Amino acid sequence: MKNTIKFGFMAILTMLVTCVIFAVAVMLLWNALLPEIFALPQISYLQAVGLLILARLLFGGIGGDMRGHAGHRGMRRGEHPFRHDNKLREKWMSMSEEERREFMEKEKDFFKYHKHTLNGCFDEKEEHKKGEDNE
């Protein structure tokens, strides 16, 4: 119990110190750059805090940003399912055509969700094979 209270106090203290440092940085950068570049007035510390809050509301939303947390099947934000360092891609590249079809059949939900990344992944090969068979 004592460690939990100590941890909570340290977390709150760390957040406050971080906010103070960011506000001071915003104030110093604003006052060093923007009055000369855009002829804007200098700002106070409280105005810098207000700018940080405004930026959070406009660009970060209210509350926690859930987009950075694990999403569909544990993928991070912006991660492509077939990135070069992805285990699924490595598995996929080592499969035969038949194994790929079986895998896709088992993972229908996943491939429905990521159909935009597969745009005709088999269509060209199948059409090519059909064209050879007809000749």
Backbone torsions as a table, in degrees:
resi	resn	phi	psi	omega
1	MET	NA	-42.8	-178.9
2	LYS	-64.4	-39.1	179.1
3	ASN	-67.0	-36.4	179.2
4	THR	-64.2	-43.6	178.3
5	ILE	-64.8	-42.8	179.3
6	LYS	-63.2	-43.2	179.0
7	PHE	-63.6	-43.7	178.8
8	GLY	-61.8	-43.3	178.5
9	PHE	-62.7	-44.0	-179.9
10	MET	-65.7	-36.6	178.9
11	ALA	-65.1	-45.1	179.0
12	ILE	-64.3	-43.0	178.8
13	LEU	-62.3	-41.9	179.1
14	THR	-63.5	-42.9	178.3
15	MET	-63.0	-41.8	179.6
16	LEU	-64.5	-44.5	179.3
17	VAL	-63.5	-40.3	178.3
18	THR	-62.8	-43.3	178.3
19	CYS	-62.4	-42.0	178.9
20	VAL	-62.7	-44.1	-179.4
21	ILE	-63.5	-44.6	178.8
22	PHE	-63.2	-41.3	-179.7
23	ALA	-64.5	-42.3	178.0
24	VAL	-63.7	-41.7	179.1
25	ALA	-62.6	-43.4	178.2
26	VAL	-61.6	-45.7	-178.8
27	MET	-61.8	-47.0	-178.2
28	LEU	-65.7	-43.1	178.9
29	LEU	-66.0	-43.2	178.0
30	TRP	-58.3	-51.4	-175.3
31	ASN	-68.1	-26.1	179.1
32	ALA	-81.9	-30.9	-171.7
33	LEU	-108.7	-53.9	-167.8
34	LEU	-69.5	-35.4	176.8
35	PRO	-61.0	-36.8	-179.9
36	GLU	-77.3	-41.2	-174.5
37	ILE	-75.5	-47.7	-173.6
38	PHE	-114.8	7.7	-179.7
39	ALA	57.1	40.4	176.9
40	LEU	-92.7	157.3	178.9
41	PRO	-74.3	159.7	174.5
42	GLN	-72.9	156.9	-178.5
43	ILE	-117.7	158.6	177.7
44	SER	-91.5	176.2	178.8
45	TYR	-61.4	-45.1	-178.9
46	LEU	-65.0	-34.6	175.8
47	GLN	-67.1	-35.4	176.5
48	ALA	-65.7	-40.2	175.9
49	VAL	-62.0	-43.4	177.9
50	GLY	-60.9	-39.6	177.6
51	LEU	-64.1	-40.4	177.9
52	LEU	-62.9	-43.0	178.6
53	ILE	-64.5	-43.6	178.8
54	LEU	-61.2	-44.0	179.4
55	ALA	-62.8	-39.1	178.2
56	ARG	-64.0	-43.1	179.7
57	LEU	-66.6	-41.4	-176.8
58	LEU	-75.7	-40.6	-171.6
59	PHE	-110.2	-20.5	-176.3
60	GLY	-110.2	-12.4	-178.0
61	GLY	80.3	179.4	179.0
62	ILE	-101.8	134.9	-179.5
63	GLY	87.1	-166.5	-177.5
64	GLY	-72.1	149.1	177.6
65	ASP	-90.9	100.4	-174.6
66	MET	-77.0	-11.3	-177.0
67	ARG	-67.1	-25.5	-178.6
68	GLY	-82.1	-10.3	-178.5
69	HIS	-85.9	169.7	-178.0
70	ALA	-57.0	133.0	-178.8
71	GLY	-109.3	-139.4	-176.9
72	HIS	-58.6	122.6	179.0
73	ARG	54.2	33.9	175.0
74	GLY	77.4	10.7	180.0
75	MET	-79.5	142.8	176.6
76	ARG	-81.8	164.0	-179.9
77	ARG	-55.4	129.6	176.1
78	GLY	79.4	-0.5	-177.6
79	GLU	-80.8	126.8	179.0
80	HIS	-81.4	138.1	-176.5
81	PRO	-65.2	-17.7	180.0
82	PHE	-118.4	36.2	175.0
83	ARG	-60.2	156.5	-174.0
84	HIS	-62.4	-26.6	-178.8
85	ASP	-103.8	21.3	-176.7
86	ASN	-91.9	134.6	-179.0
87	LYS	-64.5	-34.7	178.2
88	LEU	-62.7	-41.6	179.2
89	ARG	-63.8	-43.8	179.5
90	GLU	-60.1	-43.5	178.2
91	LYS	-62.2	-44.6	-178.8
92	TRP	-60.3	-44.1	-176.9
93	MET	-67.1	-25.2	-179.2
94	SER	-89.9	-2.7	-177.7
95	MET	-87.7	152.4	171.0
96	SER	-80.2	172.3	179.4
97	GLU	-59.4	-43.4	-178.9
98	GLU	-64.9	-42.1	178.1
99	GLU	-63.1	-36.9	178.1
100	ARG	-64.6	-43.0	178.2
101	ARG	-62.3	-44.0	178.0
102	GLU	-62.2	-42.6	179.6
103	PHE	-62.5	-44.3	179.5
104	MET	-64.2	-36.7	178.6
105	GLU	-63.7	-42.0	179.5
106	LYS	-69.6	-31.7	-174.9
107	GLU	-107.9	42.0	-176.4
108	LYS	-54.7	-45.8	-177.7
109	ASP	-60.7	-42.8	-179.8
110	PHE	-61.8	-45.4	-176.7
111	PHE	-74.1	-25.8	173.3
112	LYS	-66.4	-41.4	-179.3
113	TYR	-66.9	-35.0	-175.7
114	HIS	-108.3	27.8	-176.6
115	LYS	-61.8	-27.8	179.7
116	HIS	-67.7	-19.8	179.8
117	THR	-88.7	-12.2	-175.5
118	LEU	-103.6	-6.5	-176.7
119	ASN	-10.1	87.6	174.8
120	GLY	65.6	38.6	-175.2
121	CYS	-61.2	-30.4	179.5
122	PHE	-106.3	-18.4	-174.0
123	ASP	-56.0	-46.6	-176.2
124	GLU	-63.0	-44.4	-178.3
125	LYS	-66.7	-42.0	179.7
126	GLU	-65.0	-43.1	178.8
127	GLU	-64.1	-38.4	179.3
128	HIS	-63.7	-44.0	179.3
129	LYS	-65.2	-41.7	178.9
130	LYS	-62.1	-39.6	179.0
131	GLY	-63.4	-38.5	179.7
132	GLU	-68.8	-38.7	-178.8
133	ASP	-65.5	-36.0	-177.7
134	ASN	-72.7	-24.6	-175.3
135	GLU	-78.5	NA	NA
